[in-house]
Amino acid sequence: MSGYGSVAGAKGKVSSDSNVKSESTPLIPPSVKEDAYYASMIETSSWWSRLTFGWFAPLLEIGNEKGKLDAEDLAQVEFPHNYVTKSVTERFQKFWDEELKAASQQDPIQRKLVKGWFSTPSLPRSLFRAFGREYIEAGFLKLVHDLCIFVGPQVLNGLIIFLRDPNAPMSRGLWL
């Protein structure tokens, strides 16, 4: 039985590890410093490798060879600085503080004129300013995915109709 506080030993046997104390033990060992900047695989990879998660392949190969990944295996993949919890928190906190500052600097007359848009701090606006670009990129990829799923059956239908009609012009088949 494997669970928190145990690490797979040799030949898949589970052994208790004194370094793993509880569920709150971090997955990445403390030897990996959060505030250090790493020239990680994802930052040096091409856009295609980022899109297809090719930069993650070495960790997948390790998992395939061993059968199970351990916490030490995660230390082999150097995640980018902006993926570290501390960096994400600081990024959000910067924009949240700006929201609080902008709301506190307005006088009561301006608040009545603006009527709610900038008069109070907005959590969604702060999140969008901090992480909006990444969500827009992900939304675009989701749109492309959904369009491909929609277009696939339509192309297949056109291809079947083209192949059933012996008198169909070649240009219709090539257009598909």
Disulfide bonds with the S-S distance in Angstrom:
none
